[in-house]
Amino acid sequence: GFMVAGMGMEGCGNFGIPVLDSTSASRSNQSSPKAAAAAAADGLVYYFPIQDAKDAGQGDKYNATISCFEQKGVGGCLAAGLATKWA
């Protein structure tokens, strides 16, 4: 399971945006409607890191991430490598 505490906790220096993808095309191309429905129900969880205290050289990624969401949608930002696949 996953526990996401308000997308960041005060004092920890980490902040990001978790996304549950239940519409991935890679899972929708299943051999049967039943298999496709089961795969979509499982979903995938991605995490878009905005700020990480351990990665000080990267800085704040908020504006870049939001701009990508607006221009390409979440799926396009996944393809751009802005997220980490959690499950």
N, C-alpha and C positions, 0 to 999 in steps of 0.2 A: 504494500500500500504506500501511499504518499501522504505526507503531512506538509502543507504549505501554510505558514503562519503570516498571513497578511502580506505576502510577497516580499517579506523582508522584516527584520526585527531591529529595533533601535539598539545601536551599539555594536552590532555585528559587522557592519560595513558591507553587507551583501544585499542586493536588491535586484529583482528580476520579474519577468512576466511568464507565468506558467500557462500553457495552452493545451487543451485537450482536443485532439484532432480525431473526430469520428467520421470524417468524410474523405479520407485519403484515397486517391485514385488507385494507388498500388494495392489497396485491399478491396476495392470495388470490382476489380477484374477477376473475381472468383469464378469457379466452374459452375456454380449453381446459385440461385437466389438465396437459398438457405445458408450456404457457406459465406456469401457476401454479407448477409445480415449478421451472422455470428462474428465475422471479422470486424465489422463496423461497431458492434456493441462493445468489443474489447477496447477500441480506441488506442491512440498513442498520446503520450504526454511529452511535450517539448518545453524547454525552458530558454527564454530569451534573457541572457544576463544583461543587466543595465549597469550595475556597478559592483565591483568585487574588490574589497580591501587588499586581498592577496595579489591582485593583478593591477597594481597602481599605475603601471605604464600604459594601460589601455584607457584609463579615464572613464568618464561618464558616457554611456552609449545610448542615452535616452533619446536625444534628438535624431540620431541616425536610425534607431529602431522604429520610432514613430513615423518618421519620414518614409521608411521602407514599407511599413504597414499601409500608409496612405497611397503610395505609388504602386505597390505590387501586390498588396494583400498579404495575409499571413503566409499562405502557401508559397508565394514568391520569395518571401524572406527566409523560409525554410530552405529553399533551393539556393539562396545566396549564402548559406552557411552561418547565419546569425544566431541559430539556436542549437542547443544541445538536446539530443534525444534521451529522455529519461527512461522510457519504456515503450 
